[in-house]
C-alpha cells in the first residue's frame, strides 16, 4: 500500500478491515502530517498580513520545516506498514534446527528494532510540530489561532499513539541499551511536548480569550 496512491476513504477502510496494517503507528504518522499541515497553514496566513511583517522570516522558517516534516510523516505511514510486515515475516522463519532458530531469533530482533524506530521517528517529528505550533500560536495570525491549537492537540495525541507503538516493540527487544536509550528519549520528548501544549493553551487564552 502506498499512502500517495489511495484516497482518504480508502485509507480509513484499510485501517478498519481485518488486516493488522495500517495500524496505530501508521495512523499516528498520518494524523501528524495533518498537524504539520495546520501549522503550515497558520504560518502562510500570517505571511499574507503586513501587520505581522516582523515575524515573516520566522514564519517562512516554520513553513520550510513543517513541509519537510509533513512529507517525512507521510513516508512513515508506508514505512510503519513495511516494518510490521517484516516482523511478521521474521516470526514465520523456520525453526527446525538450532541454526534456523538462531537465525530466526536474530531476524526477529532486527525487525523489532526497525519496527520501534519508525514510530520513534514519528514521535521526534511530532515534537517539532508541537514546537512550531507554539511559535505560530504566539506570533502568527491570531484569526487562525484555533488551527494552531488544533495542530498542538493533534500532535500530542499522535505522540502518545506513536509512543505506544514504540513501547509494544521494545517489550520484546533484548538489547537493553537500545531500549533504555529510546525510553529516555521518549520521556524527554513527552516533557517537551506537554510543555509546548500547555504554553499553546495559555497563549490562546491570552490572545484570543479561549478558555480551557
Buried (B, 14 or more C-beta within 10 A) or exposed (E): BEBEEEEEEEBBEBBEEEEEBBBBBBBBBBBBBBBBBBBBBBBBBBBEBEEBEEBBEBBBEBBEBBEEBBEBBBBBBBBBBBBBBBBEEBEEBEBEEEEEEEBBBEBBBBBBBBBBBBBBBBBBBBBBBBBBBBBBBBBBBBEBBBBBBBBBBBBBBBBEBBBEBBBBBBEEBEEEEBBEEBBEBBEEBBEBBEEBBEBBBEBBEEBBEEEE
